[in-house]
């Protein structure tokens, strides 16, 4: 092992507007320091409550972006780095969720190797597989708290109507962790909750959370689906949506006509805004008011709970890095490994597009 050089990883500062999370906390940097060297971009953890001094004390080295790019093999971040940030073609980027449509991404030989943690979502028993679902759950929780702020009410989620106090009626459209957590949070705050989704065995999950299942068939076309939903949704004061398909624009579940039929004061929080939105009127990173309905297209709700979200992200990422990098600091991208196969294109690894550096031998399996 004498001719092996430990992986040098760069912890990036997030560039997405409003993003306050950080990919690794100082605690996990210390945990990883035995098998890899970590350089961090100054100020990367401030939004999540971690000062530069904490990273230095954990064994990381502060550098600016230019020095990091010239000296690191691997780069980690919460979001995919902005296109304006250029990395060596021989490096590896690890992040959660790609911003670029499948047909607009550069050819494999023209870019670093992208390891998208979202590809592990739903896979049982894989290191780091829970990162995506945990971040989604935090987003669902934050969405309901944002709705409470929009209503101008506090806990529990009740509204005064004359001399009567009535619970908010809430519906979550989606089958992912964000929708399920939104239902659970709203239920705990006193709302009457309703869930809809097309996932297998979803009805049982929704009903276990104390919500009513909005019955519909997975075979329905979108036009018919919207028609089926228009009646139940018209009675809701809060609607969250999170229906997305990987690499595709989000399907429109709530069209303009449906919005016009909602009661004034209704709040829609569209968690699919970054993919175009499940509501036809959603605008990413904007809140619009139309027909008396507020439609929130925030893409940074998890950052409202940046410290907790970063802690979960960092824990999962640390587990993943410990799987990919052995105790000698050697990165091994084995195409026969289920984690590696899930993260990226097996054919690319077999062609030899793996991390390398002058004077450094980092094995691929």
C-alpha positions as CSV (number, residue, x, y, z in Angstrom):
1,X,0.0,0.0,0.0
2,X,3.0,2.3,0.1
3,X,2.3,3.7,-3.4
4,X,-1.3,4.5,-2.6
5,X,-2.2,8.1,-1.9
6,X,-5.2,8.8,0.3
7,X,-8.2,10.4,-1.4
8,X,-8.4,14.2,-1.1
9,X,-12.0,15.4,-0.9
10,X,-13.2,18.9,-1.3
11,X,-16.3,20.0,0.7
12,X,-18.0,22.6,-1.4
13,X,-19.9,25.7,-0.3
14,X,-23.5,25.5,-1.8
15,X,-24.2,28.0,-4.6
16,X,-27.9,27.5,-5.0
17,X,-29.7,30.7,-3.8
18,X,-31.2,30.2,-0.4
19,X,-29.5,26.8,0.2
20,X,-28.1,26.7,3.8
21,X,-27.3,23.0,4.2
22,X,-23.8,21.5,4.1
23,X,-22.8,18.0,3.0
24,X,-20.5,17.1,5.9
25,X,-20.6,18.4,9.5
26,X,-17.4,18.8,11.5
27,X,-18.3,15.7,13.6
28,X,-18.4,13.5,10.5
29,X,-15.3,15.2,9.0
30,X,-13.4,14.0,12.2
31,X,-14.9,10.5,11.7
32,X,-13.6,10.4,8.1
33,X,-10.2,11.9,8.8
34,X,-8.7,8.5,9.4
35,X,-9.2,7.4,5.8
36,X,-9.2,10.6,3.7
37,X,-8.0,14.2,3.6
38,X,-10.7,16.8,3.5
39,X,-10.3,20.3,2.3
40,X,-13.3,22.7,2.8
41,X,-14.4,25.9,1.1
42,X,-14.5,28.7,3.6
43,X,-17.9,29.4,4.9
44,X,-19.4,26.2,3.7
45,X,-21.1,25.3,7.0
46,X,-22.1,28.7,8.3
47,X,-25.8,28.4,7.2
48,X,-26.1,25.2,9.1
49,X,-24.4,26.6,12.2
50,X,-20.9,25.3,11.7
51,X,-18.0,27.8,11.8
52,X,-14.8,27.3,9.9
53,X,-12.9,26.8,13.2
54,X,-15.0,23.7,13.9
55,X,-13.9,22.1,10.6
56,X,-10.2,23.0,11.3
57,X,-10.4,21.5,14.7
58,X,-11.9,18.3,13.1
59,X,-8.8,18.0,10.8
60,X,-10.0,19.7,7.6
61,X,-8.0,22.4,5.8
62,X,-9.6,25.7,4.6
63,X,-9.0,26.6,1.0
64,X,-10.5,28.7,-1.7
65,X,-12.3,27.0,-4.7
66,X,-9.4,27.4,-7.1
67,X,-6.9,25.6,-4.8
68,X,-9.4,22.9,-4.0
69,X,-10.0,22.1,-7.6
70,X,-6.4,21.9,-8.4
71,X,-5.6,19.5,-5.5
72,X,-8.7,17.3,-4.8
73,X,-9.8,14.0,-6.3
74,X,-13.4,14.2,-5.1
75,X,-15.9,16.9,-4.4
76,X,-19.0,16.6,-2.2
77,X,-22.0,18.9,-1.9
78,X,-25.7,18.8,-1.1
79,X,-26.8,20.0,-4.5
80,X,-25.2,19.5,-7.9
81,X,-22.6,22.3,-8.3
82,X,-23.6,25.1,-10.6
83,X,-22.6,24.7,-14.3
84,X,-20.3,27.7,-13.9
85,X,-18.0,25.7,-11.6
86,X,-15.5,23.7,-13.6
87,X,-13.9,20.5,-12.3
88,X,-11.2,18.3,-13.7
89,X,-12.6,15.6,-16.0
90,X,-10.8,13.0,-13.9
91,X,-12.5,13.9,-10.7
92,X,-15.7,12.7,-9.0
93,X,-18.7,14.8,-7.9
94,X,-21.0,13.4,-5.2
95,X,-24.3,15.2,-4.6
96,X,-28.1,14.7,-4.2
97,X,-30.2,15.0,-7.3
98,X,-29.2,16.3,-10.8
99,X,-30.4,19.7,-11.9
100,X,-29.9,19.0,-15.7
101,X,-32.4,17.1,-17.9
102,X,-31.0,13.8,-19.1
103,X,-30.7,14.9,-22.7
104,X,-28.7,18.1,-22.0
105,X,-25.9,16.6,-19.9
106,X,-22.4,16.5,-21.4
107,X,-21.0,13.2,-22.7
108,X,-19.3,11.1,-20.1
109,X,-15.8,11.7,-21.4
110,X,-16.3,15.5,-21.2
111,X,-17.2,15.8,-17.5
112,X,-16.3,14.4,-14.1
113,X,-17.9,11.2,-12.9
114,X,-21.2,12.2,-11.3
115,X,-22.4,10.0,-8.4
116,X,-26.0,11.1,-7.8
117,X,-27.1,9.9,-4.3
118,X,-30.7,10.1,-5.4
119,X,-30.1,6.9,-7.4
120,X,-29.9,5.0,-4.1
121,X,-33.4,6.1,-3.1
122,X,-35.6,3.2,-2.1
123,X,-32.9,0.6,-2.2
124,X,-32.9,-1.3,1.0
125,X,-29.6,-2.1,2.9
126,X,-27.3,0.2,0.8
127,X,-25.0,2.6,2.5
128,X,-26.3,6.1,2.1
129,X,-29.6,5.0,0.6
130,X,-31.6,6.9,3.2
131,X,-30.2,10.3,2.4
132,X,-32.8,11.2,-0.2
133,X,-35.8,10.0,1.8
134,X,-34.6,11.7,5.0
135,X,-34.1,15.0,3.2
136,X,-37.6,14.6,1.6
137,X,-39.1,13.9,5.0
138,X,-37.6,17.1,6.4
139,X,-38.9,19.0,3.4
140,X,-42.4,17.7,4.0
141,X,-42.3,18.7,7.6
142,X,-41.0,22.2,6.7
143,X,-43.8,22.5,4.1
144,X,-46.5,22.1,6.7
145,X,-44.8,24.6,9.1
146,X,-44.5,27.1,6.2
147,X,-48.3,26.6,5.6
148,X,-49.0,27.4,9.2
149,X,-47.0,30.7,8.8
150,X,-48.9,31.5,5.7
151,X,-52.2,31.0,7.5
152,X,-51.0,33.2,10.3
153,X,-51.8,30.5,12.9
154,X,-49.7,28.6,15.4
155,X,-50.0,25.1,17.0
156,X,-52.3,23.4,16.9
157,X,-53.4,23.8,13.2
158,X,-56.8,25.2,13.9
159,X,-58.7,28.2,12.4
160,X,-61.3,30.4,14.0
161,X,-64.5,30.7,12.0
162,X,-66.8,33.1,13.9
163,X,-67.2,31.6,17.3
164,X,-66.1,28.1,16.1
165,X,-62.7,26.6,16.0
166,X,-62.2,24.2,13.1
167,X,-59.3,22.1,12.0
168,X,-57.6,22.8,8.7
169,X,-58.4,20.3,6.0
170,X,-55.2,19.2,4.3
171,X,-54.4,16.9,1.3
172,X,-51.0,15.5,0.3
173,X,-50.6,14.5,-3.3
174,X,-47.7,12.0,-3.6
175,X,-46.3,8.8,-2.3
176,X,-42.8,9.8,-1.3
177,X,-41.3,10.5,2.1
178,X,-42.1,14.2,1.7
179,X,-45.9,13.6,1.3
180,X,-46.0,11.1,4.1
181,X,-44.2,13.3,6.5
182,X,-46.4,16.3,5.5
183,X,-49.4,14.2,6.5
184,X,-47.9,13.1,9.8
185,X,-46.9,16.7,10.7
186,X,-50.2,18.2,9.8
187,X,-52.0,15.4,11.7
188,X,-50.0,16.1,14.8
189,X,-50.9,19.8,14.5
190,X,-54.6,19.0,14.5
191,X,-55.4,19.1,10.8
192,X,-57.9,16.7,9.1
193,X,-55.6,14.9,6.6
194,X,-56.2,13.3,3.3
195,X,-53.6,11.5,1.1
196,X,-53.4,10.6,-2.6
197,X,-50.7,8.7,-4.5
198,X,-50.1,6.0,-7.0
199,X,-47.4,4.0,-5.1
200,X,-47.9,0.4,-4.3
201,X,-49.5,-0.3,-0.8
202,X,-49.8,3.5,-0.4
203,X,-53.3,3.3,1.1
204,X,-52.2,1.4,4.1
205,X,-49.3,3.8,4.7
206,X,-51.7,6.8,4.5
207,X,-54.3,5.3,6.8
208,X,-51.6,4.3,9.3
209,X,-50.9,8.0,9.6
210,X,-54.5,8.7,10.5
211,X,-55.3,10.2,7.1
212,X,-58.1,9.4,4.7
213,X,-57.1,7.9,1.4
214,X,-58.3,9.6,-1.7
215,X,-59.2,6.5,-3.8
216,X,-58.1,6.6,-7.4
217,X,-56.7,4.1,-10.0
218,X,-53.1,4.1,-11.1
219,X,-54.3,3.4,-14.6
220,X,-56.1,6.8,-14.9
221,X,-54.9,9.3,-17.5
222,X,-54.0,12.7,-16.2
223,X,-57.1,14.4,-17.5
224,X,-59.3,11.9,-15.8
225,X,-57.2,12.0,-12.7
226,X,-57.5,15.8,-12.4
227,X,-61.3,15.4,-12.8
228,X,-61.4,12.8,-10.0
229,X,-59.3,15.1,-7.7
230,X,-61.1,18.3,-8.4
231,X,-64.0,17.5,-6.0
232,X,-62.1,16.4,-2.9
233,X,-59.4,19.2,-3.4
234,X,-62.0,21.9,-3.6
235,X,-62.7,21.3,0.1
236,X,-59.1,21.6,1.3
237,X,-57.4,24.6,2.8
238,X,-53.9,23.2,2.5
239,X,-52.5,21.1,-0.4
240,X,-49.0,19.7,-0.7
241,X,-47.8,18.1,-3.9
242,X,-44.6,16.1,-4.6
243,X,-45.2,13.8,-7.6
244,X,-42.1,13.6,-9.8
245,X,-40.6,11.0,-12.2
246,X,-36.8,10.8,-12.4
247,X,-35.4,12.8,-15.3
248,X,-38.8,14.1,-16.3
249,X,-40.9,17.2,-15.9
250,X,-43.4,16.9,-13.1
251,X,-46.9,16.0,-14.2
252,X,-49.6,18.6,-13.8
253,X,-52.1,17.4,-11.3
254,X,-53.8,20.8,-10.5
255,X,-54.6,22.9,-13.5
256,X,-55.8,26.5,-13.6
257,X,-59.5,25.6,-13.6
258,X,-59.0,23.5,-10.4
259,X,-57.2,26.3,-8.7
260,X,-60.1,28.7,-9.6
261,X,-62.4,26.3,-7.8
262,X,-60.5,26.3,-4.5
263,X,-61.7,28.4,-1.6
264,X,-60.0,31.8,-1.2
265,X,-57.2,31.5,1.4
266,X,-56.2,28.0,0.3
267,X,-52.4,27.4,0.3
268,X,-50.7,25.1,-2.2
269,X,-47.1,24.1,-1.5
270,X,-45.7,22.6,-4.6
271,X,-42.7,20.4,-3.6
272,X,-42.2,19.5,-7.3
273,X,-41.5,23.1,-8.3
274,X,-37.9,22.5,-9.3
275,X,-39.2,20.0,-11.9
276,X,-41.8,22.3,-13.3
277,X,-44.4,21.8,-10.6
278,X,-47.5,19.7,-10.1
279,X,-49.6,22.8,-10.3
280,X,-49.9,24.5,-13.7
281,X,-49.4,27.9,-12.1
282,X,-46.4,27.2,-9.9
283,X,-43.3,29.3,-10.3
284,X,-40.1,28.0,-8.9
285,X,-38.8,30.0,-5.9
286,X,-41.8,32.3,-6.0
287,X,-45.1,32.6,-4.1
288,X,-48.0,33.8,-6.2
289,X,-51.5,34.7,-5.3
290,X,-54.3,34.0,-7.8
291,X,-58.0,33.5,-7.3
292,X,-57.2,34.2,-3.6
293,X,-55.1,31.0,-3.5
294,X,-51.4,31.2,-2.5
295,X,-49.1,28.8,-4.5
296,X,-45.7,28.4,-3.0
297,X,-42.9,27.1,-5.2
298,X,-40.0,27.2,-2.8
299,X,-37.1,24.8,-3.6
300,X,-35.2,25.4,-0.4
301,X,-37.7,24.3,2.4
302,X,-35.2,21.9,3.8
303,X,-32.9,24.8,4.5
304,X,-35.5,26.1,6.9
305,X,-34.2,23.3,9.1
306,X,-30.6,23.5,7.9
307,X,-28.9,22.2,11.0
308,X,-31.0,19.1,11.4
309,X,-31.1,18.4,7.6
310,X,-27.3,18.8,7.4
311,X,-26.8,16.4,10.3
312,X,-28.9,13.7,8.5
313,X,-27.3,14.3,5.1
314,X,-23.8,14.2,6.6
315,X,-24.4,11.0,8.5
316,X,-25.7,9.2,5.4
317,X,-22.9,10.6,3.2
318,X,-20.3,9.5,5.7
319,X,-21.7,5.9,5.6
320,X,-21.5,6.0,1.8
321,X,-17.9,7.3,1.7
322,X,-16.8,4.7,4.2
323,X,-18.2,2.1,1.9
324,X,-16.5,3.5,-1.2
325,X,-13.1,4.3,0.4
326,X,-11.4,1.6,2.4
327,X,-9.4,2.0,5.6
328,X,-6.2,2.6,3.6
329,X,-7.8,5.6,1.8
330,X,-8.2,3.8,-1.5
331,X,-11.3,4.6,-3.5
332,X,-12.7,1.4,-5.1
333,X,-15.4,1.7,-7.7
334,X,-16.3,-1.9,-8.4
335,X,-18.9,-2.4,-11.1
336,X,-19.9,-5.6,-9.4
337,X,-20.8,-3.7,-6.2
338,X,-24.5,-2.9,-5.8
339,X,-23.9,0.6,-4.4
340,X,-21.6,1.6,-7.2
341,X,-23.9,0.1,-9.8
342,X,-26.8,2.0,-8.4
343,X,-24.9,5.3,-8.2
344,X,-23.6,5.5,-11.8
345,X,-23.4,3.9,-15.2
346,X,-21.6,0.5,-14.9
347,X,-20.4,0.7,-18.5
348,X,-18.6,3.9,-17.8
349,X,-16.6,2.4,-14.9
350,X,-15.8,-0.6,-17.1
351,X,-14.4,1.7,-19.7
352,X,-11.9,3.0,-17.1
353,X,-13.5,6.4,-16.3
354,X,-12.5,6.2,-12.7
355,X,-10.6,8.6,-10.5
356,X,-6.9,8.9,-11.0
357,X,-4.2,11.5,-10.3
358,X,-0.6,11.9,-11.1
359,X,1.4,9.7,-8.8
360,X,-1.7,8.3,-7.3
361,X,-3.2,4.8,-7.8
362,X,-6.8,4.6,-6.8
363,X,-8.2,1.2,-7.6
364,X,-11.5,0.4,-9.3
365,X,-12.4,-2.8,-7.7
